Amino acid sequence: MSLPVMTPGMSFDEAAEAVLAYLREHVPMGFWSVTRVENGRQSYLYLEDNVYGLPQGGSHLWEDSYCVHMAAGTAPTVAPRAQDVPLYRDAAINDAVTIGAYAGAAISEPDGSLFGAICGLDTEPRSDDLLAAEPLLGLLGSLLNMVLAADRARDQASAATSAARDDAETDVLTGLLNRRGWEQAVAAAQVRFARLADPTIVVMVDLDRLKDINDSEGHAAGDRYIIGAGKALRAATRPTDVLARLGGDEFGLIMTGCPESAGPAKVTDLYAALEREGVAGSCGWAPIRIVRGFPAALVEADDAMYAAKKEHRAGRAAPVAQRLLA
């Protein structure tokens, strides 16, 4: 049988959909998914489900899955009678869905770390004919590995190109992205997240005391305050992070490759950097999730920022790090 057509310029989402369509036709199972493993969960990034009614973007704990054992090489990649395999029989995912047959293949990042897995399930056991799919799944996994590597390389090249922003996207005062540049960066990050679901957080920062400084010391002092804030935020972020001044005293950040578990520490770093520059600010952050996406996270981060500002005004600002990491 011929393999799905993979072209050099194909993106990972296109390749994943092609693989699922091919498996649906040639290895019929009730459920096929290309999954993403991150933050201790296995999410259904792309999905063909005719038996369980699971939503695209849904997830379960990675440690509860069959794929965790398949990827570790401690259980078979194809199990026509999954309940005959002790590690599969004892997996906690069985409490959520009925699994009679299983087939899978790991998907790896260019550096060899785990990206996710091709996962096939059926409610009923299958005949041993399913074992013939094992080399095919390995080959399809390798094809997705290659497309993922090419996609990553294109993203790196695009990031390098985007670093050279034109004046229309740059804030004159701080040299950061302006509102227009931010909106374009958010749109690009949304597309990227929808394709690969890399762990990402957004942070909103609002400066405290700017109005008082403008009123008491003049706008030149206020400008120096904003410049100091931009310098502090840049020092606390990576070159790959998106950092923008959205206008007035508000800044926005997108941190790709940042797991949700690292969010509190990242925000603590931002507070510390602002403090070193003599700038007071309020930060709110939120993780991007597959189901809700960027719009919900931006609202959540904005709400968290205003909650932090309210605490600061009430005199409950310290100790920031202790509250974030509690």
Buried (B, 14 or more C-beta within 10 A) or exposed (E): EEEBEBEEEBBBBBBBBBBBEBBBEEBEBBBBBBBBBBBEBBBBBBBBBEBBEBEBBBBBEBEBBBBBBBBEEEBBBBBBBBBEBEBBEEBEBBEEBBBBBBBBBBBBEBEEEBBBBBBBBBBEBBEEEBBEBBEBBBEBBBBBBBBBBBBBEEBEEEBEEBEEBEEEBBBEEBEBBBBBBBBBBBEBBBEBBBBBBBBBBBBBBBBBBBEEBBEEEEEEEBBBBBBBBBBBBBBBBEEBBBBBBBEEBBBBBBBBEBBBEBBBEBBBBBBBBBEEBEBBBBBBBBBBBBEBBBEEBBBBBBEBBBEBBEBBEEEEBEEBBEBBEE
